[in-house]
Amino acid sequence: MSGFKNFILRGNLVDLAVAVIIGTAFGAVVAAFTAWLTGKLAGDGSNVFADAQLGDLGFFINAVISFLVLAAVVYFFVVLPYTRVKERYFPSAPPGTAEDIQLLTEIRDLLAAQQQQPPV
């Protein structure tokens, strides 16, 4: 069971799932906007508020509202709990310089010290 917990919490599985959900919902917004825009451009221009165009605009507004509601649900019911659980089981590293950066700094300082010494 701990292997599964590590798989879920360490990998980018949840991030990828959220990206697919949000991407699909945003695709619906783009499709609705495109339908509204092409319906408006296809009209003769004399009556901008024709029934078909208002229907497409309503469809677009509905898609935007659905996207915002879905994004809020995903954030509050998936992202926030996932972040809390991940921090509980895998706390982030304490602030400070990483070990590899410290080693590189030491190497740089040793090379600089060698450069300043006169040749033997």
NUNUTI-369944 format. One record per residue (C-alpha): residue number from 0; residue in three letters; y, x, z negated. Coordinates in pm, 1 decimal. Layout:
<atoms>
NUM ALA Y X Z
...
</atoms>
This chain:
<atoms>
0 MET 0.0 0.0 0.0
1 SER 237.6 289.5 -65.3
2 GLY 186.2 409.6 292.3
3 PHE 302.9 72.9 422.8
4 LYS 601.0 80.0 185.7
5 ASN 695.2 424.7 316.7
6 PHE 655.6 304.9 675.0
7 ILE 886.0 7.4 619.1
8 LEU 1148.6 181.6 408.9
9 ARG 1167.8 530.4 560.3
10 GLY 1150.8 448.1 928.2
11 ASN 1406.6 274.2 1139.6
12 LEU 1189.7 -35.5 1169.6
13 VAL 1436.3 -269.4 999.4
14 ASP 1729.7 -115.7 1186.2
15 LEU 1551.9 -170.0 1515.7
16 ALA 1459.9 -529.1 1427.4
17 VAL 1820.1 -607.8 1333.3
18 ALA 1941.1 -450.3 1657.4
19 VAL 1703.3 -664.9 1864.5
20 ILE 1805.2 -984.2 1683.6
21 ILE 2179.0 -915.5 1711.7
22 GLY 2143.7 -796.9 2071.5
23 THR 1962.0 -1112.9 2173.1
24 ALA 2223.0 -1332.7 2006.4
25 PHE 2505.3 -1137.2 2169.2
26 GLY 2331.2 -1174.4 2504.9
27 ALA 2353.0 -1551.9 2459.8
28 VAL 2728.8 -1517.8 2393.1
29 VAL 2774.8 -1310.5 2709.8
30 ALA 2570.3 -1557.8 2914.9
31 ALA 2775.5 -1851.6 2782.5
32 PHE 3101.6 -1669.0 2854.0
33 THR 2986.2 -1586.3 3204.8
34 ALA 2888.6 -1948.9 3266.7
35 TRP 3227.5 -2065.8 3142.3
36 LEU 3417.5 -1805.6 3344.6
37 THR 3229.1 -1868.4 3668.5
38 GLY 3265.5 -2244.5 3621.1
39 LYS 3639.1 -2202.6 3575.5
40 LEU 3671.8 -1972.7 3877.6
41 ALA 3457.1 -2198.9 4096.2
42 GLY 3690.9 -2493.6 4041.4
43 ASP 3972.2 -2570.4 4283.4
44 GLY 4232.7 -2484.4 4019.9
45 SER 4400.5 -2826.0 4022.2
46 ASN 4226.1 -2954.2 3709.2
47 VAL 4151.7 -2669.8 3471.5
48 PHE 4009.2 -2907.7 3209.9
49 ALA 3737.2 -3066.5 3420.4
50 ASP 3430.5 -3205.1 3242.1
51 ALA 3196.8 -2928.0 3357.9
52 GLN 3442.1 -2661.5 3250.5
53 LEU 3493.4 -2816.7 2908.3
54 GLY 3117.0 -2839.4 2866.9
55 ASP 3083.3 -2471.7 2951.6
56 LEU 3365.6 -2386.0 2710.4
57 GLY 3193.0 -2583.7 2436.4
58 PHE 2869.5 -2403.7 2514.3
59 PHE 3053.5 -2071.1 2481.8
60 ILE 3217.4 -2168.1 2151.3
61 ASN 2879.7 -2285.7 2023.1
62 ALA 2723.8 -1951.1 2121.1
63 VAL 2999.6 -1758.2 1939.5
64 ILE 2960.6 -1965.8 1623.3
65 SER 2581.0 -1931.0 1638.6
66 PHE 2619.1 -1554.6 1678.0
67 LEU 2847.6 -1528.0 1375.4
68 VAL 2618.3 -1742.1 1159.0
69 LEU 2312.2 -1541.5 1266.4
70 ALA 2491.8 -1212.0 1202.0
71 ALA 2590.5 -1330.5 851.4
72 VAL 2234.9 -1445.1 774.5
73 VAL 2086.2 -1116.8 896.5
74 TYR 2338.6 -915.2 698.7
75 PHE 2305.0 -1102.5 369.8
76 PHE 1929.9 -1171.1 381.6
77 VAL 1797.7 -859.2 557.0
78 VAL 2042.5 -567.8 557.9
79 LEU 2174.3 -590.8 200.0
80 PRO 1831.9 -637.7 33.2
81 TYR 1682.4 -364.4 253.9
82 THR 1960.1 -124.0 156.1
83 ARG 1913.2 -197.9 -214.2
84 VAL 1535.9 -153.5 -200.3
85 LYS 1567.2 163.3 5.2
86 GLU 1810.5 316.2 -246.5
87 ARG 1580.0 215.7 -531.7
88 TYR 1267.7 377.5 -389.2
89 PHE 1428.3 658.1 -187.6
90 PRO 1760.5 755.2 -346.5
91 SER 2001.0 947.1 -131.5
92 ALA 2041.3 1318.5 -183.6
93 PRO 2296.0 1423.8 -444.4
94 PRO 2629.7 1531.6 -305.2
95 GLY 2665.8 1899.1 -234.9
96 THR 2584.3 2153.8 27.3
97 ALA 2245.7 2130.0 192.6
98 GLU 2002.7 2417.2 141.0
99 ASP 2004.0 2525.3 505.2
100 ILE 2383.4 2536.6 506.8
101 GLN 2378.6 2754.0 194.8
102 LEU 2133.1 2994.7 358.8
103 LEU 2345.2 3015.0 672.6
104 THR 2652.4 3083.7 460.0
105 GLU 2472.5 3367.2 281.3
106 ILE 2361.3 3516.3 613.7
107 ARG 2716.6 3494.8 746.5
108 ASP 2853.1 3665.8 436.8
109 LEU 2592.1 3945.2 458.7
110 LEU 2671.4 4004.4 825.7
111 ALA 3042.6 4015.2 750.1
112 ALA 2980.4 4266.3 471.1
113 GLN 2775.2 4484.1 709.8
114 GLN 3053.4 4475.8 967.2
115 GLN 3308.4 4601.5 711.9
116 GLN 3098.9 4900.5 596.9
117 PRO 3164.5 5224.4 788.0
118 PRO 2874.2 5353.7 997.6
119 VAL 2656.5 5615.7 830.6
</atoms>
